[in-house]
Amino acid sequence: MTDKQDLPDPIEDEAAEQTLAEEIAVADQVAAEAAAALAKKDDDDGDRGSVVAGWAFLGLIFGIFLALVFWAYNFDGGVESVAAPVTTEVPAVQLTPSSVLFTASEEGSVILSGAVPDEGARRQLVEAATSLFGSGNVTDDLVVDSAVTLAGGTINTVGTVPNGDQNIGSLVRSAKQLGLSEGNLDVVFSELVLTPVQATANLATNSVSLSGAFPEQGAIDALIATASDVFGVDNVDAAGLFIDSSTTMQGASLLVTGVLDAGDSRGEQLASALGGSLPGTTIDSSGLAVDTSPEALSRLEAKLRVAVELNPILFTSGSAEIDDLSSAILEQVANAVKAAPGIPVEVVGHTDAQGAEDLNQQLSESRATAVVDRLIELGVDPVRLTARGAGESEPIADNGTEEGRAANRRIAFEFAGAAG
């Protein structure tokens, strides 16, 4: 672009043109005077030499005129030529084809390395590898470099994988969807000896932590679903589970361990359920311990007291015959008692204050004995159970009201060694 100060000034141009016109007029006048003098000289004396001198003088004047014109045209205020703008061409950036390397291991892991042009390509490769090898078996060493391009890029593979393993091939196919082409394939297939799965379910009062390696995601999903059914979805920690292609479900074992409160039967429930969700797997719950401290036993008594209040053990009026509607609550009690192994339990019958005291005493003893018999039928060790009738002597409510009398007619469970 021409700088503003280099452009001709209109005012200066006008002055230059006026000066030129004036100088041309002067030159014309001088030429005319010379011509007149020449004519007069010719007329006066007819001297041929004077005529020649006159024409020479006229030629001189005309030369001066031309010089003045040339000078005026190149005057500083005149038109100047403007240089054409110079255009500089920027050379195109040359991109390098991307080179990606997959390094596989015999243990079922993979390392991703090399350069890709953007974050989207990097993320797509990592997600594809994670879906095949598992999140704990993928190392992301890829770098994002805007100086590379996927066009003309290559995928190279090295390492050792188990014979028949398809994961590395599937990963290469996923990478080719980005526009990369298959490069060097330097993968060795080995005869890998598979290791039987050895997993663990570590239980606590309100949680379960799962750990172990499995050959495929389906077995992991089945384990998590079963634990969630027993302990609740929010109480299951599955961070310790991962996929390892060198493992096999043949000869698999799962250890159920941890410490639960006395009466908490969820450990055995989980062990039983896992036998169905992981068929062929040996479930070992021998490492499961029970907290039988006085405080834990006291919590168990309170738990059963609430359960029986919500769903009372019913009898035919005036007898010790248990109503069929009480089957569910008695099964719940039996499971809780079995979950406090080795702890003696006293089953106590209570009545309200209506009727003769001796009859109430006898009725309470009969009902306590009936409950003991039912618990034995449900699998409780009979050595641990005793029956006692308290009659109307230990009320917990006012026998003067119907609600109070209903509360006093009850079966209680007392564990030896419970606090308070």
Backbone torsions as a table, in degrees:
resi	resn	phi	psi	omega
1	MET	NA	134.6	-178.7
2	THR	-75.5	133.8	-179.4
3	ASP	-69.1	146.0	-173.9
4	LYS	-59.5	-37.1	-175.3
5	GLN	-71.8	-12.6	179.9
6	ASP	-89.3	-9.0	-178.8
7	LEU	-75.9	147.6	179.1
8	PRO	-59.7	140.8	177.1
9	ASP	-87.9	121.5	-178.0
10	PRO	-56.9	-37.2	-176.9
11	ILE	-66.6	-45.2	179.4
12	GLU	-64.6	-36.9	176.9
13	ASP	-60.2	-44.0	-177.7
14	GLU	-63.8	-41.0	179.2
15	ALA	-65.5	-39.9	-179.9
16	ALA	-64.1	-42.7	179.7
17	GLU	-64.0	-39.1	179.5
18	GLN	-64.6	-43.7	179.0
19	THR	-61.0	-42.9	179.2
20	LEU	-60.9	-43.7	-179.9
21	ALA	-62.5	-41.8	-179.8
22	GLU	-63.8	-43.0	-178.7
23	GLU	-66.7	-36.4	176.9
24	ILE	-64.8	-41.0	178.9
25	ALA	-62.3	-42.3	178.1
26	VAL	-61.6	-43.1	-179.8
27	ALA	-62.8	-41.3	178.1
28	ASP	-60.5	-42.4	-178.6
29	GLN	-63.7	-44.5	179.5
30	VAL	-60.8	-41.6	-179.5
31	ALA	-64.5	-40.3	-179.4
32	ALA	-65.0	-43.6	179.9
33	GLU	-62.2	-38.8	179.8
34	ALA	-65.3	-40.5	179.6
35	ALA	-64.8	-40.3	-179.8
36	ALA	-64.9	-42.8	-179.8
37	ALA	-63.2	-37.9	-179.6
38	LEU	-64.9	-42.4	179.7
39	ALA	-64.9	-41.3	-179.2
40	LYS	-65.3	-39.6	-178.9
41	LYS	-64.2	-37.4	-178.8
42	ASP	-67.5	-39.5	-178.1
43	ASP	-70.7	-35.4	-174.1
44	ASP	-72.2	-47.7	-172.9
45	ASP	-129.6	-8.4	177.2
46	GLY	61.9	23.3	-176.8
47	ASP	-76.1	116.7	-177.8
48	ARG	-63.1	-34.0	-178.1
49	GLY	-66.4	-35.9	179.5
50	SER	-66.8	-36.2	178.8
51	VAL	-62.0	-44.2	-180.0
52	VAL	-62.3	-42.1	179.9
53	ALA	-64.0	-35.9	-179.9
54	GLY	-66.3	-42.5	179.9
55	TRP	-66.6	-34.7	176.7
56	ALA	-64.7	-41.9	178.6
57	PHE	-62.1	-40.8	178.9
58	LEU	-62.8	-39.8	178.4
59	GLY	-62.9	-38.9	177.9
60	LEU	-61.9	-44.9	-179.9
61	ILE	-61.9	-40.6	-179.1
62	PHE	-66.1	-35.2	176.9
63	GLY	-65.0	-41.4	176.5
64	ILE	-60.4	-39.1	179.9
65	PHE	-61.5	-45.2	-179.7
66	LEU	-65.0	-37.8	178.7
67	ALA	-63.0	-41.6	178.3
68	LEU	-62.7	-41.6	178.5
69	VAL	-61.6	-45.9	-179.6
70	PHE	-62.4	-40.5	178.4
71	TRP	-64.1	-43.0	-178.5
72	ALA	-63.7	-36.9	-178.3
73	TYR	-66.1	-31.1	-179.5
74	ASN	-100.2	17.0	178.6
75	PHE	-60.4	149.8	-176.4
76	ASP	-56.8	-32.0	-179.2
77	GLY	-83.4	2.0	-178.0
78	GLY	-75.9	-174.2	-177.3
79	VAL	-77.0	129.9	177.1
80	GLU	-107.0	148.6	177.5
81	SER	-75.7	144.6	-179.2
82	VAL	-106.3	127.3	-178.2
83	ALA	-72.2	141.9	178.3
84	ALA	-69.5	140.3	179.4
85	PRO	-61.6	144.8	180.0
86	VAL	-94.5	125.3	180.0
87	THR	-102.2	126.0	179.5
88	THR	-104.6	122.1	-179.9
89	GLU	-85.3	129.3	178.2
90	VAL	-89.6	123.2	-178.5
91	PRO	-65.9	142.7	179.4
92	ALA	-67.6	142.6	179.1
93	VAL	-72.9	130.6	179.5
94	GLN	-93.6	114.0	-179.6
95	LEU	-86.9	144.5	179.5
96	THR	-95.0	131.1	177.7
97	PRO	-57.5	137.9	-178.0
98	SER	-68.4	145.9	175.8
99	SER	-129.3	116.6	-177.2
100	VAL	-113.4	139.4	-178.9
101	LEU	-123.1	128.4	173.8
102	PHE	-108.1	120.1	178.5
103	THR	-109.8	109.2	-176.4
104	ALA	-95.0	152.8	177.8
105	SER	-122.6	158.6	-179.1
106	GLU	-66.7	-22.5	-179.1
107	GLU	-82.8	-1.2	176.4
108	GLY	95.7	22.7	177.7
109	SER	-113.5	167.7	-179.6
110	VAL	-146.5	143.9	176.2
111	ILE	-112.8	128.6	177.5
112	LEU	-102.3	125.5	179.2
113	SER	-142.3	170.6	-176.7
114	GLY	111.0	-171.8	-175.8
115	ALA	-121.2	140.2	174.7
116	VAL	-128.6	156.8	-171.8
117	PRO	-77.5	-19.8	-176.0
118	ASP	-152.7	168.4	-177.0
119	GLU	-67.2	-32.1	179.8
120	GLY	-61.8	-43.2	179.1
121	ALA	-65.8	-41.8	178.8
122	ARG	-60.9	-46.9	-178.0
123	ARG	-63.8	-38.3	-179.6
124	GLN	-64.6	-40.1	178.9
125	LEU	-67.5	-42.4	-179.1
126	VAL	-65.3	-42.4	179.7
127	GLU	-64.6	-39.9	178.7
128	ALA	-63.8	-42.8	179.7
129	ALA	-66.7	-39.1	-179.0
130	THR	-65.4	-39.3	179.9
131	SER	-66.4	-26.2	-178.7
132	LEU	-92.2	-44.1	-173.0
133	PHE	-100.9	-15.0	-176.1
134	GLY	94.9	147.6	-173.2
135	SER	-62.0	-31.4	-178.9
136	GLY	-82.7	-0.6	-175.0
137	ASN	-117.0	15.5	-178.0
138	VAL	-121.2	124.8	174.2
139	THR	-108.8	121.4	-176.7
140	ASP	-98.4	102.0	175.2
141	ASP	-110.7	18.2	179.3
142	LEU	-70.6	146.8	175.1
143	VAL	-119.6	147.6	176.7
144	VAL	-96.6	122.9	-176.3
145	ASP	-136.8	114.1	-177.7
146	SER	-69.5	-8.7	179.9
147	ALA	-85.9	-0.2	178.1
148	VAL	-112.0	161.7	179.1
149	THR	-134.8	148.8	178.0
150	LEU	-71.8	-26.3	-179.4
151	ALA	-62.7	121.5	-179.5
152	GLY	80.1	3.5	-179.6
153	GLY	-75.4	163.8	-176.0
154	THR	-130.1	157.0	174.7
155	ILE	-115.1	123.6	177.4
156	ASN	-115.3	143.4	-178.8
157	THR	-128.6	137.8	176.6
158	VAL	-139.6	168.4	174.9
159	GLY	116.2	-168.2	-178.6
160	THR	-127.3	133.1	178.4
161	VAL	-131.2	156.2	178.2
162	PRO	-62.4	147.7	178.9
163	ASN	-59.4	128.8	-179.7
164	GLY	87.6	-4.1	179.6
165	ASP	-67.2	132.5	-176.1
166	GLN	-107.1	-3.9	-172.5
167	ASN	-64.3	-44.2	-176.9
168	ILE	-66.3	-37.2	176.7
169	GLY	-65.7	-39.7	178.3
170	SER	-65.2	-37.0	178.9
171	LEU	-65.9	-40.2	177.4
172	VAL	-61.9	-42.4	179.1
173	ARG	-63.2	-38.0	177.8
174	SER	-64.9	-40.0	-179.8
175	ALA	-67.0	-33.0	-179.7
176	LYS	-66.0	-22.4	177.2
177	GLN	-66.2	-18.4	177.1
178	LEU	-81.3	-6.8	-177.8
179	GLY	104.5	-0.6	176.7
180	LEU	-76.8	155.9	177.0
181	SER	-115.3	156.9	-177.3
182	GLU	-72.8	127.9	179.7
183	GLY	-103.7	-125.8	-178.1
184	ASN	-76.5	135.0	176.4
185	LEU	-115.6	105.8	-177.6
186	ASP	-126.4	56.9	-178.4
187	VAL	-107.3	132.6	178.4
188	VAL	-101.8	131.1	178.1
189	PHE	-97.9	123.8	-176.2
190	SER	-112.6	157.9	173.5
191	GLU	-85.0	97.6	-175.1
192	LEU	-91.4	133.0	175.4
193	VAL	-83.6	118.2	-177.0
194	LEU	-77.6	144.3	-179.5
195	THR	-105.2	129.7	177.3
196	PRO	-59.8	142.9	179.1
197	VAL	-60.9	135.9	173.0
198	GLN	-131.2	99.1	-175.4
199	ALA	-112.2	166.8	-177.8
200	THR	-138.4	140.5	170.4
201	ALA	-119.2	106.8	-177.4
202	ASN	-97.3	114.3	-173.5
203	LEU	-98.3	147.0	172.1
204	ALA	-134.3	-177.2	-173.0
205	THR	-52.7	-46.5	-177.2
206	ASN	-131.4	30.2	-179.1
207	SER	-158.0	164.4	175.4
208	VAL	-142.4	131.7	177.6
209	SER	-110.1	127.2	-177.3
210	LEU	-106.9	140.0	178.1
211	SER	-148.5	156.3	178.0
212	GLY	136.9	162.4	179.6
213	ALA	-104.0	137.3	-179.8
214	PHE	-129.2	152.1	-177.2
215	PRO	-73.9	-20.1	-179.0
216	GLU	-154.2	162.4	-172.8
217	GLN	-68.4	-28.0	-177.1
218	GLY	-59.6	-42.7	179.2
219	ALA	-65.6	-38.4	177.9
220	ILE	-63.6	-44.5	179.8
221	ASP	-61.9	-39.7	-180.0
222	ALA	-65.0	-40.4	179.1
223	LEU	-65.1	-45.3	-179.5
224	ILE	-63.8	-42.7	-179.0
225	ALA	-62.8	-41.1	-179.5
226	THR	-66.5	-44.3	178.3
227	ALA	-63.4	-36.8	179.5
228	SER	-67.2	-35.8	178.5
229	ASP	-63.5	-34.1	-176.3
230	VAL	-88.0	-42.9	-174.0
231	PHE	-105.9	-11.3	-175.6
232	GLY	97.1	143.3	-175.6
233	VAL	-58.4	-40.9	-175.9
234	ASP	-73.8	-8.1	-176.7
235	ASN	-107.2	13.9	-178.2
236	VAL	-112.6	123.5	176.4
237	ASP	-106.7	111.1	-176.6
238	ALA	-109.1	18.3	-176.3
239	ALA	-64.0	-23.1	-177.1
240	GLY	-86.6	3.5	179.6
241	LEU	-94.4	140.1	178.1
242	PHE	-155.2	166.4	-178.5
243	ILE	-94.4	133.8	176.6
244	ASP	-140.3	111.3	-175.4
245	SER	-68.0	-8.7	178.9
246	SER	-88.0	3.4	178.7
247	THR	-103.1	164.8	178.5
248	THR	-143.2	150.0	177.7
249	MET	-79.5	-12.1	176.8
250	GLN	-69.2	120.1	-177.2
251	GLY	78.1	15.9	-178.2
252	ALA	-65.4	150.3	176.5
253	SER	-138.3	151.6	178.9
254	LEU	-137.4	124.3	-178.3
255	LEU	-96.9	122.9	174.5
256	VAL	-98.3	115.4	-174.9
257	THR	-135.2	178.5	-180.0
258	GLY	117.9	-174.6	-178.8
259	VAL	-127.6	126.8	176.6
260	LEU	-120.9	156.4	176.6
261	ASP	-61.5	148.9	172.0
262	ALA	-54.1	133.4	180.0
263	GLY	91.9	-11.1	179.4
264	ASP	-83.8	106.2	-174.8
265	SER	-91.8	7.3	-175.6
266	ARG	-67.1	-25.1	177.6
267	GLY	-62.7	-48.7	178.3
268	GLU	-69.6	-33.3	176.7
269	GLN	-62.0	-43.9	180.0
270	LEU	-64.6	-44.6	-179.6
271	ALA	-59.3	-42.0	180.0
272	SER	-67.4	-42.7	-178.2
273	ALA	-67.5	-35.0	-179.4
274	LEU	-65.8	-30.3	176.6
275	GLY	-60.8	-29.4	178.6
276	GLY	-86.5	-36.0	-177.2
277	SER	-82.0	-22.4	177.3
278	LEU	-124.7	71.2	-176.0
279	PRO	-59.1	140.0	-179.1
280	GLY	87.4	-7.8	-180.0
281	THR	-89.0	134.8	176.5
282	THR	-80.8	120.3	-180.0
283	ILE	-101.4	119.5	-177.5
284	ASP	-115.1	110.2	-179.9
285	SER	-106.0	16.8	-178.2
286	SER	-67.9	-20.1	178.8
287	GLY	-85.8	1.9	-179.1
288	LEU	-81.9	122.8	-178.8
289	ALA	-107.3	158.3	-178.3
290	VAL	-120.6	132.9	176.4
291	ASP	-82.5	107.5	-179.7
292	THR	-110.6	28.4	176.4
293	SER	-65.2	159.1	178.1
294	PRO	-52.8	-38.4	-179.8
295	GLU	-67.3	-41.1	179.4
296	ALA	-66.4	-40.1	178.1
297	LEU	-66.5	-36.4	177.3
298	SER	-64.9	-39.0	177.2
299	ARG	-64.5	-35.6	178.8
300	LEU	-66.8	-43.2	177.7
301	GLU	-58.6	-44.9	-179.8
302	ALA	-64.3	-38.9	179.1
303	LYS	-61.9	-45.1	179.8
304	LEU	-69.9	-34.1	179.0
305	ARG	-62.2	-43.5	178.5
306	VAL	-65.4	-42.2	-178.8
307	ALA	-61.4	-41.3	-179.0
308	VAL	-73.3	-31.1	176.0
309	GLU	-65.7	-40.5	-179.7
310	LEU	-73.6	-31.7	-178.3
311	ASN	-137.8	79.6	-173.2
312	PRO	-61.1	151.0	172.4
313	ILE	-80.4	116.8	-171.4
314	LEU	-99.5	147.5	177.4
315	PHE	-130.8	153.8	171.3
316	THR	-61.9	139.6	-174.4
317	SER	-54.2	126.3	175.9
318	GLY	75.9	10.6	-178.3
319	SER	-136.7	177.4	178.7
320	ALA	-104.2	16.7	179.9
321	GLU	-81.5	120.9	-176.8
322	ILE	-77.6	132.7	178.6
323	ASP	-71.3	143.0	-179.4
324	ASP	-61.6	-24.1	179.4
325	LEU	-65.4	-14.5	-177.5
326	SER	-93.8	5.8	-177.6
327	SER	-60.5	-41.5	-176.0
328	ALA	-66.1	-44.6	-177.5
329	ILE	-68.5	-34.5	178.9
330	LEU	-68.8	-34.9	176.1
331	GLU	-66.8	-38.5	176.8
332	GLN	-62.7	-42.8	179.0
333	VAL	-64.0	-43.6	-178.5
334	ALA	-60.6	-41.9	179.4
335	ASN	-64.5	-39.1	179.8
336	ALA	-67.7	-40.7	179.7
337	VAL	-65.7	-40.3	178.9
338	LYS	-66.9	-24.7	179.3
339	ALA	-84.4	6.5	171.4
340	ALA	-124.6	64.4	-171.0
341	PRO	-61.1	140.8	176.0
342	GLY	82.1	-7.3	-178.1
343	ILE	-92.6	121.1	177.1
344	PRO	-63.5	143.0	-178.3
345	VAL	-128.8	131.9	175.9
346	GLU	-105.3	124.8	177.2
347	VAL	-96.6	119.8	-172.9
348	VAL	-115.4	127.3	176.1
349	GLY	-95.9	139.5	179.6
350	HIS	-130.8	148.7	175.6
351	THR	-127.9	172.9	172.5
352	ASP	-85.8	-172.1	-174.2
353	ALA	-95.8	4.4	178.6
354	GLN	-77.5	141.9	-179.6
355	GLY	88.0	179.9	-177.6
356	ALA	-70.7	142.2	-176.9
357	GLU	-63.8	-40.8	-178.8
358	ASP	-67.7	-35.1	177.4
359	LEU	-68.3	-38.7	176.9
360	ASN	-63.6	-38.8	178.4
361	GLN	-62.7	-45.6	-179.7
362	GLN	-65.0	-40.6	-179.8
363	LEU	-64.6	-40.8	-179.3
364	SER	-65.7	-37.2	177.5
365	GLU	-66.2	-42.0	-178.8
366	SER	-64.5	-41.5	-178.8
367	ARG	-68.9	-37.6	177.2
368	ALA	-63.9	-40.7	179.1
369	THR	-65.3	-38.7	178.8
370	ALA	-62.8	-38.7	179.1
371	VAL	-68.1	-41.2	177.6
372	VAL	-58.8	-45.5	179.7
373	ASP	-59.6	-40.2	-179.4
374	ARG	-68.4	-38.7	178.6
375	LEU	-64.2	-37.5	176.8
376	ILE	-63.2	-42.0	177.3
377	GLU	-60.0	-30.9	-178.1
378	LEU	-88.5	7.8	170.9
379	GLY	103.9	7.2	178.0
380	VAL	-80.3	137.6	179.2
381	ASP	-60.8	119.5	-177.3
382	PRO	-62.4	-26.5	179.7
383	VAL	-61.5	-27.4	-176.2
384	ARG	-83.4	-12.2	-169.7
385	LEU	-107.3	138.4	170.8
386	THR	-135.8	152.7	-179.8
387	ALA	-114.9	140.1	177.7
388	ARG	-142.1	137.4	176.1
389	GLY	-103.2	125.1	179.2
390	ALA	-101.8	-5.6	-179.8
391	GLY	58.0	-134.5	-178.8
392	GLU	-101.7	12.1	-171.1
393	SER	-80.0	-13.1	-176.4
394	GLU	-128.1	63.3	-178.6
395	PRO	-70.7	151.7	175.1
396	ILE	-116.4	-0.2	-179.3
397	ALA	-148.7	175.7	-176.1
398	ASP	-78.6	118.3	178.1
399	ASN	-72.6	-3.8	179.4
400	GLY	-82.4	-7.5	178.7
401	THR	-121.8	155.9	178.8
402	GLU	-63.6	-40.5	179.4
403	GLU	-63.8	-40.7	179.7
404	GLY	-65.2	-43.6	179.8
405	ARG	-64.1	-37.3	178.4
406	ALA	-64.2	-38.8	178.6
407	ALA	-67.6	-32.9	-178.4
408	ASN	-74.2	-25.1	177.7
409	ARG	-82.6	100.1	-170.2
410	ARG	-155.6	166.5	170.8
411	ILE	-118.2	129.2	-179.7
412	ALA	-116.8	156.5	-179.3
413	PHE	-126.3	119.5	-176.4
414	GLU	-119.0	124.9	-176.2
415	PHE	-98.7	133.1	179.7
416	ALA	-62.2	129.8	177.7
417	GLY	91.2	-0.2	179.6
418	ALA	-67.0	143.8	-179.8
419	ALA	-69.3	138.9	173.6
420	GLY	60.6	NA	NA
